[in-house]
Amino acid sequence: MPETSVARFYDELADDYHLIYSDWDASIRRQGDALDALIGQDRAAVLDCSCGIGTQAIGLALRGHRVTGTDISPRAAARAALEAARRSLSLRTAAADMRRLPFTGGQFDTVVCADNSLPHLLTEQDVNAALAEMRRVLRPGGQLLISTRPYDDLLRDRPASASPQVSRVADGGERTVTFQLWHWHDDGEHYDLEHFQLLPAGGEWRVQVRRTTYWALGHDRLAGLAAEAGFVDPQWRMPQETGFFQPLLVARAGE
């Protein structure tokens, strides 16, 4: 992963990230509830190793879990801490690469890596390194929760874009539009993403364009890599079952 470019992508997006949601607070609650049901224990020690501006981490803190958030983007991690404080929640955050987590082993009951973050890692070597770190910081038997886009479907169709999303800016109710263009590489697995945001600006539109790259990891391949990293019984759980907005790989750290 070209970590500087990924960090820059999310540093530049951090202030406007909530605008990709029609209602960010509702999404925080909904995603937190879905992940909480999968965790299945009270006050779990949770590491969200791709916390972004805090969507899942804040949602889990609202459910009473003891959450730590890390992200490769310093600006995103800082905003997550600020947003948690605004909601009178405790959320420790730090800037960190998921391939080099700054924790001693066995600290956490659950590791979350949600919202298609792992596929920013573009090689099997990097994915292996991240999964090994997630395994290392989990207690024996601890739970792994990874969500990605539905890549089995996307690899079949290789779409050129994602549907626009519309949100309303709180002060004044003006609409903001977010959409994506995807440019698939010749290998058929990697794709460059152009992330467009149309922001209202005095009767005109201000356009923000940000670019990054993903690896469209199929379900069987990612489950196999998790097993190689020492996770047991990796299983994919679908949105219609969990209520989470993306497919989730659920696994346990080997004893």
C-alpha positions as CSV (number, residue, x, y, z in Angstrom):
1,M,0.0,0.0,0.0
2,P,1.4,3.5,-0.8
3,E,0.6,4.6,2.7
4,T,1.3,8.2,2.2
5,S,-1.3,8.4,-0.6
6,V,-3.9,6.5,1.4
7,A,-3.3,8.7,4.5
8,R,-3.5,11.8,2.3
9,F,-6.8,10.6,0.7
10,Y,-8.4,10.3,4.2
11,D,-6.7,13.4,5.6
12,E,-8.2,15.4,2.8
13,L,-11.6,13.7,3.2
14,A,-11.7,13.9,7.1
15,D,-13.6,17.2,7.4
16,D,-16.3,16.2,4.8
17,Y,-16.5,12.4,5.4
18,H,-19.8,12.6,7.2
19,L,-21.3,14.0,4.1
20,I,-21.2,10.6,2.4
21,Y,-24.1,9.7,4.7
22,S,-27.7,10.9,4.3
23,D,-27.7,10.9,8.2
24,W,-24.4,10.2,9.8
25,D,-25.7,10.0,13.4
26,A,-28.3,7.4,12.3
27,S,-25.6,5.4,10.5
28,I,-23.4,5.5,13.7
29,R,-26.2,4.1,15.7
30,R,-27.3,1.5,13.2
31,Q,-23.8,0.2,12.5
32,G,-22.9,0.2,16.2
33,D,-26.1,-1.8,17.0
34,A,-25.3,-4.4,14.2
35,L,-21.6,-4.9,15.3
36,D,-22.7,-5.0,19.0
37,A,-25.0,-7.9,18.2
38,L,-22.1,-9.8,16.6
39,I,-19.7,-9.1,19.5
40,G,-22.3,-10.5,21.9
41,Q,-20.7,-9.5,25.2
42,D,-20.9,-6.4,27.4
43,R,-18.0,-3.9,27.7
44,A,-15.7,-5.7,25.3
45,A,-12.2,-4.3,24.7
46,V,-12.5,-3.3,21.0
47,L,-9.9,-2.1,18.6
48,D,-11.2,-0.4,15.5
49,C,-8.0,-0.5,13.5
50,S,-9.5,1.6,10.6
51,C,-11.6,3.9,12.6
52,G,-11.8,6.8,10.1
53,I,-13.8,9.7,11.7
54,G,-15.4,7.2,14.1
55,T,-18.5,5.8,12.5
56,Q,-18.2,2.3,13.9
57,A,-16.0,3.2,16.9
58,I,-18.5,5.8,18.2
59,G,-21.4,3.4,17.6
60,L,-19.7,0.7,19.7
61,A,-18.8,3.2,22.4
62,L,-22.5,4.2,22.5
63,R,-23.3,0.5,23.2
64,G,-20.9,0.5,26.2
65,H,-17.8,-1.1,24.8
66,R,-14.3,0.1,25.7
67,V,-13.1,1.2,22.2
68,T,-9.7,2.2,20.9
69,G,-9.5,3.6,17.4
70,T,-6.5,3.8,15.1
71,D,-6.3,5.0,11.5
72,I,-3.6,5.7,9.0
73,S,-5.0,9.2,8.6
74,P,-4.0,11.4,11.6
75,R,-6.7,13.9,10.7
76,A,-9.4,11.2,10.6
77,A,-8.3,9.7,13.9
78,A,-8.2,13.2,15.5
79,R,-11.7,13.9,14.3
80,A,-13.0,10.6,15.7
81,A,-11.7,11.6,19.1
82,L,-13.3,15.0,18.8
83,E,-16.7,13.6,17.7
84,A,-16.7,11.1,20.5
85,A,-16.0,13.9,23.0
86,R,-18.9,15.9,21.6
87,R,-21.1,13.0,22.5
88,S,-19.6,12.6,26.0
89,L,-18.0,9.3,25.1
90,S,-14.5,8.0,25.8
91,L,-12.6,7.0,22.7
92,R,-8.8,6.7,22.7
93,T,-7.4,7.2,19.2
94,A,-4.0,7.2,17.5
95,A,-2.6,7.4,14.0
96,A,-1.3,4.0,13.1
97,D,-0.9,1.6,10.1
98,M,-2.8,-1.6,10.6
99,R,0.3,-3.5,9.5
100,R,2.1,-2.1,12.5
101,L,-0.3,-1.8,15.4
102,P,1.2,0.0,18.5
103,F,-0.1,-2.4,21.1
104,T,1.3,-5.3,23.0
105,G,-0.2,-8.7,22.2
106,G,-3.5,-10.1,23.5
107,Q,-5.1,-6.8,24.6
108,F,-8.4,-6.9,22.8
109,D,-11.5,-9.0,22.8
110,T,-12.5,-7.9,19.3
111,V,-10.8,-6.2,16.4
112,V,-12.9,-4.4,13.8
113,C,-11.7,-3.4,10.4
114,A,-14.8,-2.1,8.6
115,D,-16.0,0.0,5.7
116,N,-13.8,-1.6,3.0
117,S,-10.5,-0.5,4.7
118,L,-8.5,-3.7,4.3
119,P,-8.6,-3.6,0.5
120,H,-6.5,-0.5,0.5
121,L,-3.7,-3.0,1.0
122,L,-2.8,-3.9,-2.6
123,T,-0.6,-7.1,-2.2
124,E,-1.0,-10.4,-0.5
125,Q,2.1,-9.6,1.6
126,D,0.5,-6.5,3.0
127,V,-2.8,-8.1,3.7
128,N,-1.0,-11.0,5.5
129,A,0.9,-8.4,7.6
130,A,-2.3,-6.7,8.7
131,L,-4.1,-9.9,9.5
132,A,-1.1,-11.1,11.5
133,E,-1.1,-7.9,13.5
134,M,-4.9,-8.2,14.2
135,R,-4.3,-11.7,15.3
136,R,-1.4,-10.7,17.6
137,V,-3.3,-8.0,19.5
138,L,-6.4,-10.3,20.0
139,R,-6.6,-12.5,23.1
140,P,-6.9,-16.2,22.3
141,G,-10.4,-16.8,21.1
142,G,-10.9,-13.1,20.4
143,Q,-13.1,-12.0,17.5
144,L,-12.3,-10.5,14.1
145,L,-14.8,-8.5,12.2
146,I,-13.8,-7.3,8.7
147,S,-16.2,-5.7,6.2
148,T,-15.6,-5.1,2.5
149,R,-17.6,-4.3,-0.5
150,P,-19.5,-7.3,-2.0
151,Y,-16.5,-8.1,-4.2
152,D,-17.7,-11.5,-5.5
153,D,-20.5,-9.6,-7.3
154,L,-18.3,-6.6,-8.3
155,L,-15.6,-8.9,-9.7
156,R,-18.2,-10.4,-11.9
157,D,-19.6,-7.2,-13.2
158,R,-16.7,-4.7,-12.8
159,P,-18.9,-1.6,-12.6
160,A,-17.5,1.7,-13.8
161,S,-19.2,3.8,-11.0
162,A,-21.1,3.7,-7.7
163,S,-24.5,5.2,-7.2
164,P,-24.6,8.9,-6.1
165,Q,-25.4,9.5,-2.4
166,V,-27.2,12.7,-1.3
167,S,-27.0,14.3,2.1
168,R,-28.2,17.6,3.5
169,V,-25.9,20.0,5.2
170,A,-27.3,20.6,8.7
171,D,-27.1,24.4,8.5
172,G,-29.5,25.4,5.9
173,G,-30.5,22.0,4.5
174,E,-28.5,22.4,1.2
175,R,-27.7,19.1,-0.5
176,T,-24.3,17.6,-1.0
177,V,-23.7,14.9,-3.6
178,T,-21.1,12.1,-3.4
179,F,-20.3,9.7,-6.2
180,Q,-17.5,7.5,-7.4
181,L,-15.9,6.5,-10.7
182,W,-14.0,3.2,-10.8
183,H,-11.1,2.4,-13.3
184,W,-10.3,-1.3,-13.3
185,H,-6.7,-2.4,-13.9
186,D,-5.7,-4.9,-16.5
187,D,-5.4,-7.6,-13.8
188,G,-9.2,-7.3,-13.2
189,E,-8.7,-7.2,-9.4
190,H,-7.4,-3.8,-8.6
191,Y,-9.2,-0.5,-9.4
192,D,-8.5,3.2,-9.1
193,L,-11.3,5.1,-7.5
194,E,-12.1,8.8,-8.1
195,H,-14.2,10.1,-5.2
196,F,-16.3,13.2,-6.1
197,Q,-18.1,15.5,-3.7
198,L,-20.3,18.3,-5.0
199,L,-20.6,20.8,-2.2
200,P,-23.0,23.8,-2.2
201,A,-21.3,27.2,-2.5
202,G,-23.4,30.2,-2.8
203,G,-25.8,28.9,-5.5
204,E,-23.0,27.2,-7.3
205,W,-21.2,23.8,-6.8
206,R,-17.7,23.4,-5.4
207,V,-16.2,20.1,-6.6
208,Q,-13.7,18.0,-4.5
209,V,-12.0,15.1,-6.2
210,R,-9.9,12.6,-4.3
211,R,-8.2,9.5,-5.7
212,T,-7.1,6.1,-4.2
213,T,-6.7,2.5,-5.2
214,Y,-8.3,-0.8,-3.9
215,W,-7.8,-4.5,-4.3
216,A,-11.1,-6.3,-4.9
217,L,-10.5,-9.3,-2.6
218,G,-13.0,-12.1,-3.2
219,H,-14.7,-13.7,-0.2
220,D,-13.0,-17.1,-0.5
221,R,-9.6,-15.5,-1.0
222,L,-9.8,-13.2,2.1
223,A,-11.2,-16.0,4.2
224,G,-8.3,-18.2,3.2
225,L,-5.8,-15.5,4.1
226,A,-7.5,-15.1,7.5
227,A,-7.1,-18.8,8.1
228,E,-3.4,-18.7,7.1
229,A,-3.0,-15.8,9.7
230,G,-4.2,-18.0,12.5
231,F,-8.0,-17.3,12.5
232,V,-10.4,-20.2,12.9
233,D,-13.8,-20.7,11.3
234,P,-13.9,-17.7,9.1
235,Q,-17.4,-17.1,7.8
236,W,-19.0,-14.4,5.7
237,R,-22.2,-12.9,7.1
238,M,-24.4,-11.0,4.7
239,P,-26.2,-7.6,5.3
240,Q,-29.7,-9.1,5.2
241,E,-28.6,-11.3,8.1
242,T,-26.6,-8.9,10.3
243,G,-28.2,-5.5,9.5
244,F,-24.7,-4.1,8.7
245,F,-24.4,-2.3,5.4
246,Q,-21.5,-4.5,4.0
247,P,-20.7,-8.2,4.0
248,L,-18.8,-9.1,7.2
249,L,-16.0,-11.7,7.6
250,V,-16.3,-13.1,11.1
251,A,-13.6,-15.3,12.6
252,R,-11.9,-16.2,15.9
253,A,-8.2,-16.0,16.9
254,G,-6.8,-19.5,17.3
255,E,-6.1,-20.6,20.9
